[in-house]
């Protein structure tokens, strides 16, 4: 069975779909809270993914600078 792992790209795509549904008034009041909660989760997921990626990139760049200075 294929694992349906959430990725940044999938999260952004789902978030865009939710925003479109809400903007087009395709969400009834009974489902609105559920959609808003899911959107909040996806926003936080994306923010954390971006923070983690930024930290890793900084670490790699710092390592490159250290190696450059050693030569």
PyMOL Python script that loads the backbone (N, CA, C, O; Angstrom):
from pymol import cmd

cmd.read_pdbstr("""\
ATOM      1  N   UNK A   1       0.840  -1.181   0.000  1.00  0.00           N
ATOM      2  CA  UNK A   1       0.000   0.000   0.000  1.00  0.00           C
ATOM      3  C   UNK A   1       0.886   1.247   0.000  1.00  0.00           C
ATOM      4  O   UNK A   1       1.809   1.354   0.808  1.00  0.00           O
ATOM      5  N   UNK A   2       0.611   2.174  -0.891  1.00  0.00           N
ATOM      6  CA  UNK A   2       1.408   3.390  -0.993  1.00  0.00           C
ATOM      7  C   UNK A   2       1.126   4.309   0.184  1.00  0.00           C
ATOM      8  O   UNK A   2      -0.019   4.504   0.590  1.00  0.00           O
ATOM      9  N   UNK A   3       2.200   4.864   0.716  1.00  0.00           N
ATOM     10  CA  UNK A   3       2.069   5.779   1.844  1.00  0.00           C
ATOM     11  C   UNK A   3       1.713   7.162   1.327  1.00  0.00           C
ATOM     12  O   UNK A   3       2.362   7.664   0.410  1.00  0.00           O
ATOM     13  N   UNK A   4       0.703   7.778   1.895  1.00  0.00           N
ATOM     14  CA  UNK A   4       0.269   9.102   1.481  1.00  0.00           C
ATOM     15  C   UNK A   4       0.929  10.146   2.386  1.00  0.00           C
ATOM     16  O   UNK A   4       0.260  10.800   3.185  1.00  0.00           O
ATOM     17  N   UNK A   5       2.239  10.289   2.251  1.00  0.00           N
ATOM     18  CA  UNK A   5       3.010  11.193   3.097  1.00  0.00           C
ATOM     19  C   UNK A   5       2.815  12.638   2.641  1.00  0.00           C
ATOM     20  O   UNK A   5       2.888  12.952   1.453  1.00  0.00           O
ATOM     21  N   UNK A   6       2.566  13.502   3.617  1.00  0.00           N
ATOM     22  CA  UNK A   6       2.388  14.914   3.314  1.00  0.00           C
ATOM     23  C   UNK A   6       3.732  15.534   2.972  1.00  0.00           C
ATOM     24  O   UNK A   6       4.712  15.356   3.696  1.00  0.00           O
ATOM     25  N   UNK A   7       3.769  16.249   1.884  1.00  0.00           N
ATOM     26  CA  UNK A   7       4.962  16.985   1.475  1.00  0.00           C
ATOM     27  C   UNK A   7       4.592  18.462   1.420  1.00  0.00           C
ATOM     28  O   UNK A   7       3.417  18.825   1.465  1.00  0.00           O
ATOM     29  N   UNK A   8       5.606  19.298   1.322  1.00  0.00           N
ATOM     30  CA  UNK A   8       5.360  20.733   1.217  1.00  0.00           C
ATOM     31  C   UNK A   8       4.485  21.029  -0.004  1.00  0.00           C
ATOM     32  O   UNK A   8       3.531  21.802   0.077  1.00  0.00           O
ATOM     33  N   UNK A   9       4.818  20.412  -1.118  1.00  0.00           N
ATOM     34  CA  UNK A   9       4.071  20.646  -2.358  1.00  0.00           C
ATOM     35  C   UNK A   9       2.605  20.223  -2.225  1.00  0.00           C
ATOM     36  O   UNK A   9       1.704  20.933  -2.672  1.00  0.00           O
ATOM     37  N   UNK A  10       2.376  19.056  -1.604  1.00  0.00           N
ATOM     38  CA  UNK A  10       1.005  18.588  -1.396  1.00  0.00           C
ATOM     39  C   UNK A  10       0.247  19.499  -0.443  1.00  0.00           C
ATOM     40  O   UNK A  10      -0.935  19.777  -0.642  1.00  0.00           O
ATOM     41  N   UNK A  11       0.939  19.962   0.597  1.00  0.00           N
ATOM     42  CA  UNK A  11       0.303  20.846   1.575  1.00  0.00           C
ATOM     43  C   UNK A  11      -0.118  22.162   0.929  1.00  0.00           C
ATOM     44  O   UNK A  11      -1.228  22.644   1.156  1.00  0.00           O
ATOM     45  N   UNK A  12       0.767  22.740   0.126  1.00  0.00           N
ATOM     46  CA  UNK A  12       0.453  24.000  -0.551  1.00  0.00           C
ATOM     47  C   UNK A  12      -0.713  23.802  -1.523  1.00  0.00           C
ATOM     48  O   UNK A  12      -1.615  24.636  -1.600  1.00  0.00           O
ATOM     49  N   UNK A  13      -0.685  22.710  -2.248  1.00  0.00           N
ATOM     50  CA  UNK A  13      -1.754  22.416  -3.198  1.00  0.00           C
ATOM     51  C   UNK A  13      -3.105  22.266  -2.484  1.00  0.00           C
ATOM     52  O   UNK A  13      -4.117  22.810  -2.929  1.00  0.00           O
ATOM     53  N   UNK A  14      -3.105  21.531  -1.387  1.00  0.00           N
ATOM     54  CA  UNK A  14      -4.345  21.351  -0.619  1.00  0.00           C
ATOM     55  C   UNK A  14      -4.814  22.682  -0.033  1.00  0.00           C
ATOM     56  O   UNK A  14      -6.010  22.974  -0.023  1.00  0.00           O
ATOM     57  N   UNK A  15      -3.878  23.478   0.451  1.00  0.00           N
ATOM     58  CA  UNK A  15      -4.211  24.779   1.011  1.00  0.00           C
ATOM     59  C   UNK A  15      -4.830  25.684  -0.057  1.00  0.00           C
ATOM     60  O   UNK A  15      -5.811  26.380   0.205  1.00  0.00           O
ATOM     61  N   UNK A  16      -4.259  25.670  -1.250  1.00  0.00           N
ATOM     62  CA  UNK A  16      -4.812  26.466  -2.350  1.00  0.00           C
ATOM     63  C   UNK A  16      -6.237  26.016  -2.687  1.00  0.00           C
ATOM     64  O   UNK A  16      -7.104  26.843  -2.969  1.00  0.00           O
ATOM     65  N   UNK A  17      -6.470  24.714  -2.657  1.00  0.00           N
ATOM     66  CA  UNK A  17      -7.804  24.186  -2.942  1.00  0.00           C
ATOM     67  C   UNK A  17      -8.811  24.644  -1.887  1.00  0.00           C
ATOM     68  O   UNK A  17      -9.940  25.015  -2.209  1.00  0.00           O
ATOM     69  N   UNK A  18      -8.385  24.614  -0.624  1.00  0.00           N
ATOM     70  CA  UNK A  18      -9.276  25.057   0.454  1.00  0.00           C
ATOM     71  C   UNK A  18      -9.601  26.540   0.297  1.00  0.00           C
ATOM     72  O   UNK A  18     -10.756  26.943   0.435  1.00  0.00           O
ATOM     73  N   UNK A  19      -8.589  27.347   0.010  1.00  0.00           N
ATOM     74  CA  UNK A  19      -8.800  28.785  -0.174  1.00  0.00           C
ATOM     75  C   UNK A  19      -9.771  29.029  -1.327  1.00  0.00           C
ATOM     76  O   UNK A  19     -10.674  29.858  -1.216  1.00  0.00           O
ATOM     77  N   UNK A  20      -9.585  28.310  -2.432  1.00  0.00           N
ATOM     78  CA  UNK A  20     -10.487  28.464  -3.579  1.00  0.00           C
ATOM     79  C   UNK A  20     -11.917  28.095  -3.217  1.00  0.00           C
ATOM     80  O   UNK A  20     -12.859  28.788  -3.603  1.00  0.00           O
ATOM     81  N   UNK A  21     -12.082  27.002  -2.474  1.00  0.00           N
ATOM     82  CA  UNK A  21     -13.426  26.584  -2.060  1.00  0.00           C
ATOM     83  C   UNK A  21     -14.087  27.663  -1.209  1.00  0.00           C
ATOM     84  O   UNK A  21     -15.261  27.982  -1.399  1.00  0.00           O
ATOM     85  N   UNK A  22     -13.329  28.218  -0.274  1.00  0.00           N
ATOM     86  CA  UNK A  22     -13.889  29.241   0.611  1.00  0.00           C
ATOM     87  C   UNK A  22     -14.193  30.519  -0.173  1.00  0.00           C
ATOM     88  O   UNK A  22     -15.258  31.112   0.000  1.00  0.00           O
ATOM     89  N   UNK A  23     -13.265  30.943  -1.030  1.00  0.00           N
ATOM     90  CA  UNK A  23     -13.483  32.159  -1.828  1.00  0.00           C
ATOM     91  C   UNK A  23     -14.674  32.018  -2.764  1.00  0.00           C
ATOM     92  O   UNK A  23     -15.402  32.984  -2.991  1.00  0.00           O
ATOM     93  N   UNK A  24     -14.880  30.815  -3.312  1.00  0.00           N
ATOM     94  CA  UNK A  24     -15.990  30.582  -4.239  1.00  0.00           C
ATOM     95  C   UNK A  24     -17.277  30.213  -3.521  1.00  0.00           C
ATOM     96  O   UNK A  24     -18.288  29.895  -4.146  1.00  0.00           O
ATOM     97  N   UNK A  25     -17.218  30.261  -2.189  1.00  0.00           N
ATOM     98  CA  UNK A  25     -18.364  29.930  -1.356  1.00  0.00           C
ATOM     99  C   UNK A  25     -18.891  28.521  -1.637  1.00  0.00           C
ATOM    100  O   UNK A  25     -20.097  28.275  -1.606  1.00  0.00           O
ATOM    101  N   UNK A  26     -17.944  27.586  -1.918  1.00  0.00           N
ATOM    102  CA  UNK A  26     -18.301  26.192  -2.156  1.00  0.00           C
ATOM    103  C   UNK A  26     -18.341  25.380  -0.872  1.00  0.00           C
ATOM    104  O   UNK A  26     -18.635  24.186  -0.908  1.00  0.00           O
ATOM    105  N   UNK A  27     -18.053  26.005   0.254  1.00  0.00           N
ATOM    106  CA  UNK A  27     -18.032  25.310   1.537  1.00  0.00           C
ATOM    107  C   UNK A  27     -19.252  25.743   2.333  1.00  0.00           C
ATOM    108  O   UNK A  27     -19.468  26.931   2.572  1.00  0.00           O
ATOM    109  N   UNK A  28     -20.042  24.763   2.736  1.00  0.00           N
ATOM    110  CA  UNK A  28     -21.186  25.133   3.559  1.00  0.00           C
ATOM    111  C   UNK A  28     -20.739  25.359   5.000  1.00  0.00           C
ATOM    112  O   UNK A  28     -19.652  24.940   5.400  1.00  0.00           O
ATOM    113  N   UNK A  29     -21.566  26.005   5.748  1.00  0.00           N
ATOM    114  CA  UNK A  29     -21.228  26.386   7.122  1.00  0.00           C
ATOM    115  C   UNK A  29     -20.874  25.167   7.964  1.00  0.00           C
ATOM    116  O   UNK A  29     -20.021  25.261   8.847  1.00  0.00           O
ATOM    117  N   UNK A  30     -21.499  24.041   7.716  1.00  0.00           N
ATOM    118  CA  UNK A  30     -21.234  22.831   8.490  1.00  0.00           C
ATOM    119  C   UNK A  30     -19.807  22.331   8.309  1.00  0.00           C
ATOM    120  O   UNK A  30     -19.255  21.711   9.218  1.00  0.00           O
ATOM    121  N   UNK A  31     -19.203  22.586   7.159  1.00  0.00           N
ATOM    122  CA  UNK A  31     -17.842  22.132   6.881  1.00  0.00           C
ATOM    123  C   UNK A  31     -16.795  23.227   6.995  1.00  0.00           C
ATOM    124  O   UNK A  31     -15.599  22.949   6.910  1.00  0.00           O
ATOM    125  N   UNK A  32     -17.222  24.458   7.183  1.00  0.00           N
ATOM    126  CA  UNK A  32     -16.296  25.579   7.208  1.00  0.00           C
ATOM    127  C   UNK A  32     -15.262  25.452   8.319  1.00  0.00           C
ATOM    128  O   UNK A  32     -14.074  25.662   8.077  1.00  0.00           O
ATOM    129  N   UNK A  33     -15.683  25.117   9.515  1.00  0.00           N
ATOM    130  CA  UNK A  33     -14.748  24.998  10.630  1.00  0.00           C
ATOM    131  C   UNK A  33     -13.710  23.917  10.355  1.00  0.00           C
ATOM    132  O   UNK A  33     -12.527  24.098  10.644  1.00  0.00           O
ATOM    133  N   UNK A  34     -14.146  22.810   9.805  1.00  0.00           N
ATOM    134  CA  UNK A  34     -13.221  21.720   9.462  1.00  0.00           C
ATOM    135  C   UNK A  34     -12.177  22.197   8.447  1.00  0.00           C
ATOM    136  O   UNK A  34     -10.990  21.901   8.586  1.00  0.00           O
ATOM    137  N   UNK A  35     -12.617  22.922   7.448  1.00  0.00           N
ATOM    138  CA  UNK A  35     -11.702  23.434   6.414  1.00  0.00           C
ATOM    139  C   UNK A  35     -10.717  24.440   7.006  1.00  0.00           C
ATOM    140  O   UNK A  35      -9.535  24.419   6.663  1.00  0.00           O
ATOM    141  N   UNK A  36     -11.185  25.314   7.885  1.00  0.00           N
ATOM    142  CA  UNK A  36     -10.318  26.319   8.501  1.00  0.00           C
ATOM    143  C   UNK A  36      -9.280  25.646   9.396  1.00  0.00           C
ATOM    144  O   UNK A  36      -8.115  26.044   9.407  1.00  0.00           O
ATOM    145  N   UNK A  37      -9.700  24.630  10.144  1.00  0.00           N
ATOM    146  CA  UNK A  37      -8.747  23.896  10.993  1.00  0.00           C
ATOM    147  C   UNK A  37      -7.690  23.203  10.148  1.00  0.00           C
ATOM    148  O   UNK A  37      -6.508  23.230  10.490  1.00  0.00           O
ATOM    149  N   UNK A  38      -8.101  22.586   9.052  1.00  0.00           N
ATOM    150  CA  UNK A  38      -7.155  21.912   8.158  1.00  0.00           C
ATOM    151  C   UNK A  38      -6.202  22.927   7.540  1.00  0.00           C
ATOM    152  O   UNK A  38      -5.004  22.666   7.432  1.00  0.00           O
ATOM    153  N   UNK A  39      -6.724  24.083   7.134  1.00  0.00           N
ATOM    154  CA  UNK A  39      -5.884  25.128   6.561  1.00  0.00           C
ATOM    155  C   UNK A  39      -4.855  25.600   7.586  1.00  0.00           C
ATOM    156  O   UNK A  39      -3.693  25.820   7.246  1.00  0.00           O
ATOM    157  N   UNK A  40      -5.275  25.754   8.819  1.00  0.00           N
ATOM    158  CA  UNK A  40      -4.356  26.166   9.885  1.00  0.00           C
ATOM    159  C   UNK A  40      -3.249  25.141  10.071  1.00  0.00           C
ATOM    160  O   UNK A  40      -2.079  25.502  10.204  1.00  0.00           O
ATOM    161  N   UNK A  41      -3.612  23.866  10.081  1.00  0.00           N
ATOM    162  CA  UNK A  41      -2.618  22.797  10.199  1.00  0.00           C
ATOM    163  C   UNK A  41      -1.624  22.857   9.034  1.00  0.00           C
ATOM    164  O   UNK A  41      -0.414  22.751   9.236  1.00  0.00           O
ATOM    165  N   UNK A  42      -2.139  23.024   7.831  1.00  0.00           N
ATOM    166  CA  UNK A  42      -1.280  23.057   6.642  1.00  0.00           C
ATOM    167  C   UNK A  42      -0.345  24.269   6.646  1.00  0.00           C
ATOM    168  O   UNK A  42       0.817  24.157   6.255  1.00  0.00           O
ATOM    169  N   UNK A  43      -0.840  25.405   7.079  1.00  0.00           N
ATOM    170  CA  UNK A  43       0.002  26.605   7.170  1.00  0.00           C
ATOM    171  C   UNK A  43       1.135  26.364   8.152  1.00  0.00           C
ATOM    172  O   UNK A  43       2.291  26.667   7.856  1.00  0.00           O
ATOM    173  N   UNK A  44       0.812  25.820   9.318  1.00  0.00           N
ATOM    174  CA  UNK A  44       1.850  25.544  10.313  1.00  0.00           C
ATOM    175  C   UNK A  44       2.847  24.507   9.811  1.00  0.00           C
ATOM    176  O   UNK A  44       4.046  24.622  10.068  1.00  0.00           O
ATOM    177  N   UNK A  45       2.361  23.497   9.099  1.00  0.00           N
ATOM    178  CA  UNK A  45       3.238  22.471   8.522  1.00  0.00           C
ATOM    179  C   UNK A  45       4.222  23.121   7.545  1.00  0.00           C
ATOM    180  O   UNK A  45       5.421  22.846   7.589  1.00  0.00           O
ATOM    181  N   UNK A  46       3.710  23.977   6.671  1.00  0.00           N
ATOM    182  CA  UNK A  46       4.561  24.627   5.671  1.00  0.00           C
ATOM    183  C   UNK A  46       5.577  25.555   6.329  1.00  0.00           C
ATOM    184  O   UNK A  46       6.743  25.578   5.933  1.00  0.00           O
ATOM    185  N   UNK A  47       5.146  26.317   7.327  1.00  0.00           N
ATOM    186  CA  UNK A  47       6.065  27.215   8.026  1.00  0.00           C
ATOM    187  C   UNK A  47       7.196  26.425   8.679  1.00  0.00           C
ATOM    188  O   UNK A  47       8.359  26.821   8.602  1.00  0.00           O
ATOM    189  N   UNK A  48       6.856  25.312   9.320  1.00  0.00           N
ATOM    190  CA  UNK A  48       7.881  24.502   9.976  1.00  0.00           C
ATOM    191  C   UNK A  48       8.827  23.886   8.947  1.00  0.00           C
ATOM    192  O   UNK A  48      10.038  23.834   9.164  1.00  0.00           O
ATOM    193  N   UNK A  49       8.279  23.428   7.846  1.00  0.00           N
ATOM    194  CA  UNK A  49       9.103  22.847   6.780  1.00  0.00           C
ATOM    195  C   UNK A  49      10.080  23.890   6.234  1.00  0.00           C
ATOM    196  O   UNK A  49      11.247  23.584   5.986  1.00  0.00           O
ATOM    197  N   UNK A  50       9.602  25.110   6.052  1.00  0.00           N
ATOM    198  CA  UNK A  50      10.469  26.184   5.565  1.00  0.00           C
ATOM    199  C   UNK A  50      11.551  26.531   6.588  1.00  0.00           C
ATOM    200  O   UNK A  50      12.708  26.733   6.220  1.00  0.00           O
ATOM    201  N   UNK A  51      11.182  26.600   7.864  1.00  0.00           N
ATOM    202  CA  UNK A  51      12.172  26.889   8.910  1.00  0.00           C
ATOM    203  C   UNK A  51      13.251  25.810   8.954  1.00  0.00           C
ATOM    204  O   UNK A  51      14.441  26.115   9.041  1.00  0.00           O
ATOM    205  N   UNK A  52      12.829  24.554   8.895  1.00  0.00           N
ATOM    206  CA  UNK A  52      13.785  23.443   8.947  1.00  0.00           C
ATOM    207  C   UNK A  52      14.705  23.463   7.734  1.00  0.00           C
ATOM    208  O   UNK A  52      15.908  23.232   7.855  1.00  0.00           O
ATOM    209  N   UNK A  53      14.142  23.736   6.578  1.00  0.00           N
ATOM    210  CA  UNK A  53      14.946  23.792   5.360  1.00  0.00           C
ATOM    211  C   UNK A  53      15.939  24.948   5.426  1.00  0.00           C
ATOM    212  O   UNK A  53      17.100  24.797   5.044  1.00  0.00           O
ATOM    213  N   UNK A  54      15.487  26.095   5.906  1.00  0.00           N
ATOM    214  CA  UNK A  54      16.377  27.241   6.041  1.00  0.00           C
ATOM    215  C   UNK A  54      17.539  26.926   6.991  1.00  0.00           C
ATOM    216  O   UNK A  54      18.684  27.283   6.712  1.00  0.00           O
ATOM    217  N   UNK A  55      17.246  26.262   8.104  1.00  0.00           N
ATOM    218  CA  UNK A  55      18.293  25.905   9.068  1.00  0.00           C
ATOM    219  C   UNK A  55      19.302  24.947   8.439  1.00  0.00           C
ATOM    220  O   UNK A  55      20.507  25.096   8.644  1.00  0.00           O
ATOM    221  N   UNK A  56      18.827  23.979   7.685  1.00  0.00           N
ATOM    222  CA  UNK A  56      19.720  23.025   7.028  1.00  0.00           C
ATOM    223  C   UNK A  56      20.585  23.700   5.974  1.00  0.00           C
ATOM    224  O   UNK A  56      21.774  23.403   5.856  1.00  0.00           O
ATOM    225  N   UNK A  57      19.990  24.609   5.209  1.00  0.00           N
ATOM    226  CA  UNK A  57      20.754  25.327   4.184  1.00  0.00           C
ATOM    227  C   UNK A  57      21.837  26.169   4.845  1.00  0.00           C
ATOM    228  O   UNK A  57      22.976  26.196   4.379  1.00  0.00           O
ATOM    229  N   UNK A  58      21.489  26.856   5.929  1.00  0.00           N
ATOM    230  CA  UNK A  58      22.483  27.660   6.648  1.00  0.00           C
ATOM    231  C   UNK A  58      23.618  26.786   7.168  1.00  0.00           C
ATOM    232  O   UNK A  58      24.783  27.181   7.131  1.00  0.00           O
ATOM    233  N   UNK A  59      23.268  25.590   7.654  1.00  0.00           N
ATOM    234  CA  UNK A  59      24.282  24.674   8.169  1.00  0.00           C
ATOM    235  C   UNK A  59      25.230  24.242   7.051  1.00  0.00           C
ATOM    236  O   UNK A  59      26.446  24.208   7.243  1.00  0.00           O
ATOM    237  N   UNK A  60      24.685  23.920   5.905  1.00  0.00           N
ATOM    238  CA  UNK A  60      25.505  23.495   4.767  1.00  0.00           C
ATOM    239  C   UNK A  60      26.399  24.636   4.302  1.00  0.00           C
ATOM    240  O   UNK A  60      27.587  24.437   4.050  1.00  0.00           O
ATOM    241  N   UNK A  61      25.830  25.825   4.190  1.00  0.00           N
ATOM    242  CA  UNK A  61      26.621  26.975   3.753  1.00  0.00           C
ATOM    243  C   UNK A  61      27.715  27.310   4.758  1.00  0.00           C
ATOM    244  O   UNK A  61      28.828  27.668   4.372  1.00  0.00           O
ATOM    245  N   UNK A  62      27.407  27.196   6.017  1.00  0.00           N
ATOM    246  CA  UNK A  62      28.404  27.440   7.060  1.00  0.00           C
ATOM    247  C   UNK A  62      29.537  26.430   6.957  1.00  0.00           C
ATOM    248  O   UNK A  62      30.709  26.780   7.098  1.00  0.00           O
ATOM    249  N   UNK A  63      29.183  25.190   6.714  1.00  0.00           N
ATOM    250  CA  UNK A  63      30.184  24.136   6.553  1.00  0.00           C
ATOM    251  C   UNK A  63      31.076  24.420   5.352  1.00  0.00           C
ATOM    252  O   UNK A  63      32.288  24.217   5.410  1.00  0.00           O
ATOM    253  N   UNK A  64      30.479  24.887   4.274  1.00  0.00           N
ATOM    254  CA  UNK A  64      31.255  25.231   3.081  1.00  0.00           C
ATOM    255  C   UNK A  64      32.222  26.381   3.374  1.00  0.00           C
ATOM    256  O   UNK A  64      33.372  26.355   2.937  1.00  0.00           O
ATOM    257  N   UNK A  65      31.755  27.377   4.107  1.00  0.00           N
ATOM    258  CA  UNK A  65      32.610  28.505   4.464  1.00  0.00           C
ATOM    259  C   UNK A  65      33.767  28.061   5.348  1.00  0.00           C
ATOM    260  O   UNK A  65      34.895  28.521   5.171  1.00  0.00           O
ATOM    261  N   UNK A  66      33.496  27.168   6.299  1.00  0.00           N
ATOM    262  CA  UNK A  66      34.550  26.647   7.177  1.00  0.00           C
ATOM    263  C   UNK A  66      35.589  25.888   6.371  1.00  0.00           C
ATOM    264  O   UNK A  66      36.789  26.042   6.602  1.00  0.00           O
ATOM    265  N   UNK A  67      35.147  25.076   5.436  1.00  0.00           N
ATOM    266  CA  UNK A  67      36.070  24.324   4.584  1.00  0.00           C
ATOM    267  C   UNK A  67      36.894  25.261   3.709  1.00  0.00           C
ATOM    268  O   UNK A  67      38.073  25.007   3.464  1.00  0.00           O
ATOM    269  N   UNK A  68      36.287  26.325   3.245  1.00  0.00           N
ATOM    270  CA  UNK A  68      36.963  27.310   2.404  1.00  0.00           C
ATOM    271  C   UNK A  68      38.062  28.020   3.192  1.00  0.00           C
ATOM    272  O   UNK A  68      39.156  28.250   2.677  1.00  0.00           O
ATOM    273  N   UNK A  69      37.760  28.368   4.455  1.00  0.00           N
ATOM    274  CA  UNK A  69      38.713  29.079   5.298  1.00  0.00           C
ATOM    275  C   UNK A  69      39.894  28.187   5.707  1.00  0.00           C
ATOM    276  O   UNK A  69      40.996  28.682   5.944  1.00  0.00           O
ATOM    277  N   UNK A  70      39.659  26.876   5.788  1.00  0.00           N
ATOM    278  CA  UNK A  70      40.711  25.949   6.180  1.00  0.00           C
ATOM    279  C   UNK A  70      41.768  25.777   5.090  1.00  0.00           C
ATOM    280  O   UNK A  70      42.903  25.396   5.378  1.00  0.00           O
ATOM    281  N   UNK A  71      41.402  26.053   3.856  1.00  0.00           N
ATOM    282  CA  UNK A  71      42.314  25.849   2.718  1.00  0.00           C
ATOM    283  C   UNK A  71      43.249  26.982   2.525  1.00  0.00           C
ATOM    284  O   UNK A  71      44.073  26.954   1.610  1.00  0.00           O
TER     285      UNK A  71
END
""", "prot")
cmd.dss("prot")
cmd.show_as("cartoon", "prot")
cmd.util.cbc("prot")
cmd.orient("prot")
